[in-house]
Amino acid sequence: MATAYAAGASSMVAAISRPRLPSASFHPRTSLPYLPPRPISLSLKLPSDSNRFSSLQTKASSDESSPVDAGEIFSDLKEKWDALENKSTVLLYGGGAVVAVWLSSIIVSAINSVPLLPKIMELVGLGYTGWFVYRYLLFKSSRKELAADVETLKKKIAGTE
């Protein structure tokens, strides 16, 4: 009993003689102590925007000769809409496009949530980009071939071919 009392007293003396550290407040959801944010001091002098963009400044004018008129655009759209025969088909295609964009957004977010798959998809995209550049953009003859393919595709879409 005497040894237990002596051990307890010696630990009490050691606790009293040690310098006390300030008690840290703990974050309620973790066992980590709360640390206040560090003060930010910026010693970097940035050039003013007026000096950086002085050559890009433009001034507004009160001239009414703007090339785009909103009323004209709406009247053109109304004429084209009235000239359509199959309005239901256009609405169906437009609604289908909106649904397709929505579904593709869901699919991309699902793929993005799989841990390793987004990085693999990035590698596939980089590989395809490299192949496309090598196949169509690197040499003059292949650039001409790509331009010809784009023109034939435009003609097919426009219905002139």
KABEL-V879539 format. One record per backbone hydrogen bond with DSSP energy under -1.0 kcal/mol. NH is the residue of the N-H (numbers start at 0). CO is the residue of the C=O. If there is no record, write none. Layout:
# KABEL-V879539
((NH:CO) (NH:CO))
This chain:
# KABEL-V879539
((4:0) (5:1) (6:2) (7:3) (8:4) (9:5) (10:6) (11:7) (12:8) (13:9) (14:10) (15:11) (16:12) (17:13) (26:31) (33:24) (51:47) (52:48) (55:52) (72:68) (73:69) (74:70) (75:71) (76:72) (77:73) (78:74) (79:75) (80:76) (81:77) (82:78) (89:85) (90:86) (91:87) (92:88) (93:89) (94:90) (95:91) (96:92) (97:93) (98:94) (99:95) (100:96) (101:97) (102:98) (103:99) (104:100) (105:101) (106:102) (107:103) (108:104) (109:105) (110:106) (111:107) (112:108) (119:115) (120:116) (121:117) (122:118) (123:119) (124:120) (125:121) (126:122) (127:123) (128:124) (129:125) (130:126) (131:127) (132:128) (133:129) (134:130) (135:131) (136:132) (137:132) (142:138) (143:139) (144:140) (145:141) (146:142) (147:143) (148:144) (149:145) (150:146) (151:147) (152:148) (153:149) (154:150) (155:151) (156:152) (157:153) (158:154) (159:154) (160:154))
